[in-house]
Structures are given as C-alpha cells and as structure tokens.
Amino acid sequence: MQQRHRWLIVIVALLFVAGLACGCWIQSSLADQMAVFALAAWPLYVCTYCWMKADALSHARAPPPGAIPFIPLFLAAAVPYYLIATRRRWSRLSSMILLFAYVGVAATFVELGGWIGRKLVT
C-alpha cells in the first residue's frame, strides 16, 4: 500500500471519529457538535496536506502553486484544483470520479460514526 493511500485511510478514520463524537453528544447543542468538527478540521487539513505531498511524490510532480495554502481556506476546492493541475487529460476525469466516490465513502463513515455514537449513549 502506498503512502498516499494510507493518508486517505487516516482521513476517513478521522472523519469517523468526529462523527462518533458528535453521535455521543447528540443531546448537546448544535454548537457543541460543530465544535467537534472544528476540532477535527485542523488534523484534517494536516492529513490532506500530507496526502497531497505523498501523491505528488508518487507522481513525480510538484503540487501546483496555491494548492497547499488553499487547503485551510477552502478544502472543497483545493483538492479538485490539485487533482486537475497534477493529472493528464483522461487521468483528470478518472481522478475526479474517484474523488466523488471517496467523498461518498467519507460521508458514509461520518454518518456511521454518528449512528454508532448515538447507539452507545442510548
């Protein structure tokens, strides 16, 4: 397994734990749940940075200018920008499709963590 794949697994695990924490505090206010995800945001930014660096290294390319500083500002645009800038023609399309699939998997793990967290407290 390549280093870039390990970082993707770490990101999903981090999102699962954040969902689990929110599920455990479901009786708390929305502000408390948002605080959990705010705490998870910075490790998520760091893991995304590490993934970009590992992915660029595996493709023998440098990350495009502005992609790394763009991560904490607007993560949802930084990753597609990175993928489009570092891939060739057809590889761009397949990378974007895989990105959407990955986001679906990550969202599923957040919800799964929340469901398990709610079951633990009831």
N, C-alpha and C positions, 0 to 999 in steps of 0.2 A: 504494500500500500504506500502510495506516495505521500509526501509531507503535506501537499496541498489538500489531499483527501482527508487527512487527519484533522486539519483545521476546519473543514466543513462539518465533520462529525462533532468537534468541540463546540461549534456554533449552535448546532441543533441541540446538543446536550445542555448548553447554557439556556437556550430558549425553553427547553423542557423544565428545567429547574425554576426558571422565572414563572412559568405557568403553574407549576406545582405550588410555589409560594403564594401566588395570587389565589389559587384554589383553596388553600388553607385559610386565607384571610378573606373569604367571600363575604363574611358577615361584617367586615370592616367597610369603611367608606371607600368610595371610588378613588379618592385622593391617596389612600394607603396602597391600593392596588397599582395606581400609576407610579407611586414612589418605588415599588418593587421593580417595575420595568425601567424606571430611570436609573436605579442602581445597576441593573443588568446592561444598560446601554453602553457604559464605558468599557466593560470587558468585551462586549460585542464589537465595539469599534476596534479594539486592540486585536481581537481574533480575526476580524475582517482585514485589517492591515497585514497581519501575519499570513493570511491566506493569499492576499494579493502578491506579497513578496515571494512566497513559495511557488505560486502559479507562474509568476513572471520568470523565476529562476528555472522552472521546469520547461518553459517555452523559450528560454534563452533570449528574453526580451526585457526591456526596462518598462516599468509601469509608465503610462502616459503622464505628461505633466498635468498636475492638478488633481489627479485621481486620489492620491493619498490624502492631501489636505481636505478634500471634498467629503471624506468619509464621515466625520462627525457633524458636518453641516447638513448633508442630505444623503444619507446612506442609500436610499432607494434609487437615486440617480447615479451615484458613484460607481456602483457595481456594474450596471449595464454600460456605462461610459467606459469603464476599464475593459470589459469584455469586447466591446465593439472596437476599441482602439488597439487591442493586442491580438486580435484574430484576423485571419484572412477571410475572403469572401464567403464561402459556404460554411466555414467554421463559425462565423459570426452568427448565422442563423441557428445552427445546432447549439451553440453556446447559450443563446437567448432562450431557446426551447428548454434546455436543461436548467437554466436559471429559474424559469417559471415553474418547472417541476420541483426544483429544490425549495422554492418559496412555499409551494403547496405542502411538501413534506414537513418543512419547518413549522408552518401554521398548524398542521395536524398534531405535531408534538407539543406545541404550546397548549392547544385545546386538550390533548390527552393529559398533560401535566395538571391543567386546571381541573379536569374531571377527577383525576386521582386525588388531588388535594382536597376537593370537596367531599369525596368519599371518606377520606381519612378523618375529617373533623366531624362527620355526622355519625 
